Amino acid sequence: MPVPGAGTLREDFGASVVVALVALPLCVGVAVASGVPAELGILTGVVGGLVTGWFRGSSLQVSGPAAGLTVLVYEAVRTYGLPALGVLVLAAGLVQLGMGVLRLGRWFRAISVAVVHGMLAGIGLVLIAGQLYALADVEAPARTLEKLAGALELGGRADWTAVALGAGTVAVLVAWRRMPDRLRLVPGALVGVAAATAAAVLLRLPVERVRVTGVLSAVTLPGWEDFGVLASVGAVGTVVALALIASAETLFSAAAVDRMHDGDRTDYDRELVAQGVGNTLCGMLGALPMTAVIVRSAANVEAGARTRASRILHGGWLLLFAVAVPGLLESVPLAALAGVLLHAGWKLLPVRAVAALWRSHRGEAVVLVATAAAIVATNLFEGVLAGLGLAVAKAAWETSHVHIEPVWEGDELRVRILGNASFLRLPKLLDELDALPRGGVVRLDLSGLRHLDHACLTALDGWERSRTPVPGREGVT
């Protein structure tokens, strides 16, 4: 199969190196935060490049392990064990593949933006809560609320050497954004982790480091007995959550990447198929689930990528790094990766989006905050379901707007009702009608209604008859 875009191979080659350097610390960091060996994160990045990269869904979008799935994967591994992870990811990939074949990709654009921002905010809060303990080199409680409650007591138990390395990594990430463009061609995450690693090695600091055994040895093919986990309702819920959240994050990332370049637009259904194939293969290898990652995708576009060749080559670079220099990864302090993920978690918090929504659409802001709070209080799947339910309820409430326009025509009061009359707004509608002045003949005009359910029709007919008890009246019009 020929490499696509051979005519722009020079630009794509340079971009692939940049993307690989961005992806490497994130792949390792996401794996460690998910409670799995670091190699599994790199393996997912390799599949995201060498396999998913060939598909035509989105030409410049880059896939790999993402911070947005860290919470769900950690809970799955803790509940069902590491051997079951491959089965769950494989099943989620098949679900994505089916959604793509059935052309359901476009429907993800119907998901409330407030719910998506709330999901990202919840993930960010959970990620921050967990990585604070990793930064301090302290064992974290199981539940997020317990982590947040105990965060104030971390100072007395923290390893301040590890804290210094992690805080220094965060400082580099923040400062790197203000560096000249020429310097920022080197990713800030790589600079921060490299600086922390150099300090730990040169000063021989006694801090926890990444454990690496080799990518090939980390591959664990699921056995037939592992598929028994799918008999659990909770495991099926995890599969659905992985598929839906990975798909939503991928397609929202695609929409953002499409705004960054003038090339071909994303084919949402093809992109779902690509992600499904990638996650199915990741599941077969026992690796982490993948999704499109906006950080890597943006780096790919900004580095001058023109075709799919850049993301394919980035997968090759990741494989080369993992196979050729695994010992180098073992020098990386866990606190430095915690710093990278803390920074990533902070960037997931949509502070500006909440402020903007509060000024313009307070209902949307409430949905966003409620979704994030539900994720923190329960888990990712239940929190997103709660957010979706609240968004649907809000939409139903808002679409049931109805108001009245009373007009006197001689001795007759003609009351025109406009909007959508449903049982949700019936109490308010009857209150407004009861407040009208009494006396004379009342006629209800329902011609301005776009929707009228049976409950409202019955109530309005009864109200008109009670206000105008004239024999022979035919009811509402």
LUMLUMRO-241569 format. One record per residue (C-alpha): residue number from 1; x, z, y. Coordinates in Angstrom, 1 decimal. Layout:
BEGIN
 num      x      z      y
 NUM      X      Z      Y
...
//
This chain:
BEGIN
 num      x      z      y
   1    0.0    0.0    0.0
   2    1.6   -1.0    3.3
   3    2.1    1.6    6.0
   4   -0.6    1.1    8.7
   5    0.6    0.3   12.2
   6    4.1   -0.8   11.3
   7    4.4   -2.5   14.7
   8    4.3    0.9   16.4
   9    6.4    2.7   13.8
  10    8.9    4.0   16.4
  11    6.3    5.8   18.4
  12    4.6    7.1   15.3
  13    7.9    8.2   13.8
  14    8.7   10.4   16.9
  15    5.2   11.8   17.0
  16    5.3   12.7   13.3
  17    8.4   14.8   13.8
  18    6.8   16.7   16.7
  19    3.6   17.3   14.7
  20    5.5   18.5   11.7
  21    7.4   21.0   13.8
  22    4.1   22.2   15.3
  23    2.5   22.4   11.8
  24    5.3   24.2    9.9
  25    5.0   27.7   11.5
  26    1.2   27.4   11.6
  27    1.0   26.5    7.9
  28    3.1   29.4    6.9
  29    1.4   31.8    9.3
  30   -2.2   30.9    8.2
  31   -1.2   31.3    4.6
  32    0.3   34.8    5.2
  33   -2.7   35.8    7.2
  34   -5.0   34.5    4.4
  35   -3.3   36.8    1.9
  36   -1.7   33.9   -0.2
  37    1.9   32.7   -0.7
  38    3.3   30.8    2.2
  39    3.9   27.7    0.0
  40    0.2   27.2   -0.4
  41   -0.2   26.7    3.4
  42    2.6   24.1    3.4
  43    1.1   22.4    0.4
  44   -2.2   22.0    2.2
  45   -0.4   20.5    5.2
  46    1.4   18.0    2.9
  47   -1.9   16.9    1.4
  48   -3.5   16.7    4.8
  49   -0.8   14.2    5.8
  50    0.1   12.3    2.7
  51   -3.5   12.0    1.3
  52   -6.1   12.6    4.1
  53   -3.8   10.7    6.5
  54   -4.5    7.4    4.8
  55   -8.2    7.4    5.5
  56   -9.7    5.6    8.5
  57  -12.2    8.2    9.6
  58  -10.2    9.4   12.6
  59   -6.9    7.6   13.3
  60   -5.0   10.2   15.2
  61   -6.5   13.5   14.0
  62   -4.2   15.7   11.9
  63   -5.4   17.9    9.1
  64   -4.0   21.1    7.5
  65   -4.7   24.8    7.0
  66   -6.5   26.2   10.1
  67   -6.8   29.7   11.6
  68  -10.5   29.1   11.7
  69  -10.8   29.4    7.9
  70   -8.3   32.4    7.6
  71  -11.0   35.0    7.6
  72  -13.2   33.3    5.0
  73  -10.2   32.6    2.7
  74   -8.9   36.2    3.0
  75  -12.3   37.6    2.0
  76  -12.6   35.1   -0.9
  77   -9.2   36.0   -2.3
  78   -9.8   39.7   -1.9
  79  -13.2   39.4   -3.7
  80  -12.6   36.8   -6.4
  81   -8.8   36.7   -6.8
  82   -6.2   34.1   -6.0
  83   -6.8   32.0   -9.2
  84  -10.4   31.5   -8.1
  85   -9.4   30.1   -4.7
  86   -8.7   26.7   -6.1
  87  -12.1   26.4   -7.7
  88  -13.8   27.4   -4.5
  89  -11.8   24.9   -2.4
  90  -12.4   22.2   -5.0
  91  -16.2   22.8   -5.0
  92  -16.2   22.8   -1.2
  93  -14.3   19.5   -1.2
  94  -16.9   18.0   -3.5
  95  -19.7   19.2   -1.2
  96  -18.0   17.6    1.8
  97  -17.5   14.4   -0.2
  98  -21.2   14.3   -1.0
  99  -22.1   14.9    2.6
 100  -19.9   12.0    3.7
 101  -21.3    9.6    1.0
 102  -24.9   10.6    2.1
 103  -23.9    9.9    5.7
 104  -24.6   13.4    7.0
 105  -21.6   13.5    9.3
 106  -23.6   12.6   12.4
 107  -25.9   15.6   11.9
 108  -23.1   18.0   12.7
 109  -23.4   16.9   16.3
 110  -26.8   18.6   16.3
 111  -25.3   22.1   15.8
 112  -25.6   24.3   18.9
 113  -22.4   24.3   20.9
 114  -23.1   28.0   21.7
 115  -23.0   28.7   17.9
 116  -19.7   26.8   17.5
 117  -18.1   28.7   20.4
 118  -19.5   31.9   19.0
 119  -18.0   31.1   15.6
 120  -14.6   30.4   17.2
 121  -14.9   33.6   19.2
 122  -15.7   35.7   16.2
 123  -12.9   34.1   14.2
 124  -10.5   34.8   17.1
 125  -11.6   38.5   17.3
 126  -11.2   39.0   13.5
 127   -7.8   37.2   13.6
 128   -6.6   39.3   16.5
 129   -7.8   42.5   14.8
 130   -5.9   41.7   11.6
 131   -2.7   40.4   13.2
 132   -2.3   43.5   15.3
 133   -1.6   45.4   12.1
 134    0.7   42.6   10.8
 135    2.5   42.8   14.1
 136    3.0   46.5   13.8
 137    3.9   46.2   10.1
 138    1.1   48.6    9.2
 139   -1.4   48.2    6.3
 140   -4.8   47.1    7.7
 141   -8.2   48.5    6.8
 142  -10.5   46.2    4.9
 143  -13.3   45.7    7.4
 144  -12.9   44.3   10.9
 145  -14.9   47.1   12.6
 146  -12.5   49.6   11.0
 147   -9.5   47.5   12.2
 148  -10.8   47.5   15.8
 149  -11.6   51.3   15.6
 150   -8.1   52.1   14.4
 151   -6.3   49.7   16.7
 152   -5.8   52.5   19.4
 153   -4.0   54.6   16.8
 154   -1.5   51.9   15.9
 155    1.1   53.1   18.4
 156    2.0   56.2   16.4
 157    2.5   54.3   13.1
 158    4.0   51.0   14.4
 159    7.4   49.6   13.5
 160    8.5   48.9   17.1
 161   11.2   46.5   16.0
 162    8.6   44.3   14.4
 163    6.4   44.7   17.5
 164    9.2   43.6   19.8
 165    9.8   40.5   17.7
 166    6.1   39.6   17.7
 167    5.6   40.4   21.4
 168    8.7   38.3   22.2
 169    7.2   35.4   20.2
 170    3.9   35.6   22.2
 171    5.9   35.8   25.5
 172    7.7   32.6   24.6
 173    4.4   30.8   23.7
 174    2.9   31.8   27.0
 175    6.0   30.9   29.1
 176    6.6   27.6   27.3
 177    3.4   26.1   28.7
 178    5.1   26.2   32.2
 179    8.3   24.5   31.1
 180    9.1   20.9   32.2
 181    7.5   18.2   30.1
 182   10.8   17.2   28.6
 183   11.3   20.7   27.1
 184    7.7   20.9   26.0
 185    8.3   18.0   23.6
 186    9.6   20.8   21.3
 187    6.6   22.9   20.3
 188    6.4   26.4   21.8
 189    5.4   27.9   18.4
 190    8.6   26.6   16.8
 191   10.7   27.9   19.7
 192    9.1   31.3   19.5
 193    9.5   31.6   15.8
 194   13.0   30.2   15.9
 195   14.1   32.7   18.6
 196   12.6   35.7   16.7
 197   14.2   34.5   13.5
 198   17.6   34.1   15.1
 199   17.3   37.6   16.6
 200   16.3   39.1   13.3
 201   19.2   37.4   11.4
 202   21.9   38.0   14.0
 203   21.0   41.7   14.6
 204   20.2   42.2   11.0
 205   16.9   43.8   11.8
 206   15.1   45.6    9.0
 207   11.7   43.8    9.2
 208    9.5   42.2    6.7
 209   10.1   38.5    6.1
 210    8.3   35.5    4.5
 211    8.7   35.3    0.8
 212    9.1   31.8   -0.6
 213    9.5   30.7   -4.2
 214    9.2   27.0   -3.8
 215    6.3   24.6   -3.3
 216    6.2   23.2   -6.8
 217    6.3   26.6   -8.4
 218    3.4   27.7   -6.2
 219    1.1   25.0   -7.6
 220   -1.5   26.7   -9.9
 221   -4.0   24.4  -11.5
 222   -7.4   26.0  -12.1
 223   -8.3   26.8  -15.7
 224  -11.7   26.3  -17.3
 225  -12.2   30.0  -17.3
 226  -11.8   30.1  -13.5
 227  -14.9   27.9  -13.0
 228  -17.0   30.8  -14.2
 229  -16.8   32.3  -10.6
 230  -19.3   29.7   -9.5
 231  -22.0   31.5  -11.5
 232  -21.9   34.1   -8.7
 233  -24.3   33.7   -5.8
 234  -21.7   35.1   -3.4
 235  -19.1   32.5   -4.6
 236  -21.6   29.7   -4.1
 237  -22.2   31.0   -0.6
 238  -18.5   31.0    0.0
 239  -18.3   27.4   -1.1
 240  -21.1   26.4    1.2
 241  -19.5   28.3    4.1
 242  -16.1   26.6    3.5
 243  -17.7   23.2    3.4
 244  -19.9   23.6    6.5
 245  -17.4   25.4    8.7
 246  -14.5   23.1    7.7
 247  -16.7   20.1    8.4
 248  -18.0   21.4   11.7
 249  -14.5   22.3   12.9
 250  -13.2   18.8   11.8
 251  -16.0   16.9   13.5
 252  -15.9   18.9   16.7
 253  -12.1   18.4   16.8
 254  -12.7   14.7   16.3
 255  -14.9   14.6   19.3
 256  -12.3   16.3   21.4
 257   -9.5   14.0   20.1
 258  -11.6   10.9   20.9
 259  -11.6   12.0   24.5
 260   -7.8   12.1   24.6
 261   -7.1    8.5   23.7
 262   -8.5    5.0   24.2
 263   -8.2    3.9   20.6
 264  -10.8    3.6   17.8
 265  -13.5    6.2   17.8
 266  -14.1    8.5   14.9
 267  -16.4    7.4   12.0
 268  -17.9   10.9   11.2
 269  -19.0   10.0    7.7
 270  -15.7    8.5    6.7
 271  -13.9   11.5    8.1
 272  -16.1   13.8    6.0
 273  -15.2   11.7    2.9
 274  -11.5   12.0    3.9
 275  -11.7   15.8    4.3
 276  -13.7   16.0    1.0
 277  -11.0   14.2   -0.9
 278   -8.3   16.3    0.7
 279  -10.0   19.6   -0.1
 280  -10.8   18.5   -3.7
 281   -7.1   17.8   -4.2
 282   -6.1   21.0   -2.5
 283   -8.4   22.9   -4.9
 284   -6.9   21.1   -7.9
 285   -3.5   22.4   -6.7
 286   -4.7   25.9   -6.0
 287   -3.9   25.5   -2.3
 288   -5.6   26.6    0.9
 289   -8.6   24.6    2.3
 290   -7.9   22.1    5.0
 291   -9.7   21.0    8.2
 292   -8.7   18.9   11.2
 293   -6.7   21.1   13.6
 294   -7.0   20.5   17.3
 295   -3.6   21.9   18.1
 296   -1.8   19.5   15.8
 297   -4.1   16.6   16.7
 298   -3.5   17.1   20.4
 299    0.3   17.3   19.8
 300    0.0   14.0   17.9
 301   -1.7   12.2   20.8
 302    0.5   13.7   23.5
 303    3.6   12.8   21.5
 304    2.6    9.1   21.7
 305    1.2    8.4   18.3
 306   -0.6    5.1   17.9
 307   -1.8    4.8   14.3
 308   -2.4    6.8   11.1
 309    1.3    6.4   10.3
 310    2.2    9.5   12.4
 311    0.0   11.9   10.4
 312    1.1   10.4    7.1
 313    4.8   10.8    8.0
 314    4.2   14.4    9.2
 315    3.1   15.3    5.7
 316    6.3   13.8    4.4
 317    8.4   15.9    6.8
 318    6.6   19.1    5.7
 319    7.3   18.3    2.1
 320   11.0   17.7    2.9
 321   11.3   21.0    4.9
 322    9.7   23.0    2.1
 323   11.8   21.4   -0.7
 324   15.1   21.0    1.1
 325   15.3   24.2    3.1
 326   13.1   26.9    1.5
 327   15.8   29.5    2.2
 328   15.4   29.0    5.9
 329   11.7   30.0    5.7
 330   12.7   33.3    4.0
 331   14.5   34.3    7.2
 332   11.3   34.1    9.3
 333   10.0   37.6   10.3
 334    6.3   38.1    9.5
 335    5.9   39.7   12.9
 336    6.8   36.4   14.5
 337    4.1   34.6   12.6
 338    1.7   37.4   13.6
 339    2.6   36.7   17.2
 340    1.8   33.0   16.7
 341   -1.6   33.8   15.2
 342   -2.4   36.4   17.8
 343   -1.8   33.7   20.5
 344   -4.0   31.3   18.4
 345   -6.7   33.9   18.1
 346   -6.7   34.6   21.9
 347   -7.0   30.8   22.5
 348  -10.1   30.8   20.3
 349  -11.9   33.2   22.7
 350  -14.1   31.0   25.0
 351  -13.9   33.3   28.0
 352  -14.5   30.5   30.5
 353  -17.3   29.0   28.4
 354  -19.2   32.4   28.3
 355  -18.9   32.7   32.1
 356  -20.1   29.1   32.7
 357  -23.0   29.5   30.3
 358  -24.0   32.8   31.9
 359  -24.3   31.1   35.2
 360  -26.3   28.1   34.0
 361  -27.9   28.9   30.6
 362  -28.0   32.6   29.9
 363  -29.9   32.1   26.6
 364  -26.9   30.0   25.3
 365  -24.5   32.8   26.4
 366  -26.5   35.3   24.5
 367  -26.4   33.1   21.4
 368  -22.6   32.8   21.7
 369  -22.0   36.5   22.1
 370  -24.5   37.4   19.4
 371  -22.8   35.0   16.9
 372  -19.4   36.4   17.6
 373  -20.7   40.0   17.3
 374  -22.4   39.2   14.0
 375  -19.2   37.8   12.5
 376  -17.2   40.8   13.6
 377  -19.9   43.2   12.2
 378  -20.5   41.4    8.9
 379  -18.5   38.3    7.8
 380  -18.1   34.7    8.8
 381  -20.8   33.2    6.7
 382  -23.5   35.7    7.5
 383  -22.5   35.7   11.2
 384  -22.8   32.0   11.5
 385  -26.2   32.0    9.7
 386  -27.3   34.7   12.2
 387  -26.2   32.6   15.1
 388  -27.9   29.5   13.8
 389  -31.1   31.4   13.3
 390  -31.0   32.8   16.8
 391  -30.3   29.3   18.2
 392  -33.3   27.9   16.3
 393  -35.5   30.7   17.5
 394  -34.3   30.2   21.1
 395  -35.0   26.5   20.9
 396  -38.5   27.1   19.5
 397  -39.2   29.5   22.3
 398  -38.0   27.2   25.0
 399  -39.8   24.2   23.7
 400  -43.1   26.1   23.7
 401  -43.2   26.2   27.5
 402  -46.7   26.0   28.8
 403  -48.3   26.5   32.2
 404  -51.7   26.2   33.9
 405  -52.8   24.3   37.1
 406  -56.2   25.7   38.3
 407  -58.1   23.4   40.7
 408  -61.6   24.1   42.2
 409  -63.9   21.1   42.1
 410  -67.0   22.3   43.9
 411  -68.4   25.2   41.9
 412  -66.4   24.3   38.8
 413  -62.9   25.6   38.1
 414  -60.9   22.9   36.3
 415  -57.9   24.5   34.6
 416  -55.3   21.9   33.4
 417  -52.9   23.2   30.8
 418  -49.5   21.4   30.5
 419  -46.6   21.7   28.1
 420  -46.5   22.8   24.5
 421  -49.2   25.3   23.5
 422  -48.1   27.2   20.4
 423  -48.8   30.7   19.0
 424  -45.4   31.8   20.5
 425  -46.7   31.5   24.0
 426  -50.4   32.3   23.3
 427  -50.3   35.9   24.7
 428  -48.7   34.8   28.0
 429  -51.1   31.9   28.3
 430  -54.2   34.1   27.7
 431  -52.8   36.6   30.3
 432  -52.6   33.8   32.9
 433  -56.1   32.6   32.1
 434  -57.5   36.1   32.3
 435  -56.0   36.5   35.8
 436  -58.0   33.6   37.1
 437  -60.9   34.5   39.5
 438  -64.2   34.9   37.8
 439  -67.4   33.1   38.7
 440  -68.7   29.6   38.4
 441  -68.2   27.1   35.6
 442  -64.8   26.9   33.9
 443  -63.6   23.7   32.2
 444  -60.3   23.6   30.4
 445  -58.4   20.3   30.5
 446  -56.0   20.0   27.6
 447  -55.0   16.3   28.2
 448  -51.6   17.4   29.6
 449  -50.5   19.1   26.4
 450  -47.8   17.5   24.3
 451  -48.5   19.9   21.4
 452  -51.4   22.2   20.5
 453  -51.5   24.2   17.4
 454  -54.7   25.5   15.7
 455  -54.2   29.1   16.8
 456  -54.1   28.1   20.5
 457  -57.0   25.7   20.1
 458  -59.2   28.4   18.6
 459  -58.2   31.0   21.2
 460  -58.7   28.6   24.2
 461  -62.1   27.5   23.0
 462  -63.1   31.2   22.6
 463  -61.8   32.0   26.1
 464  -63.7   29.2   27.7
 465  -66.9   30.2   26.0
 466  -66.5   33.8   27.1
 467  -65.9   32.8   30.7
 468  -68.6   30.2   30.9
 469  -71.5   31.3   28.6
 470  -73.6   28.2   29.5
 471  -75.8   26.9   26.7
 472  -75.0   23.4   25.5
 473  -71.3   23.4   26.5
 474  -69.1   21.4   24.2
 475  -65.9   23.5   24.5
 476  -62.5   22.5   25.7
 477  -61.7   18.9   26.5
//
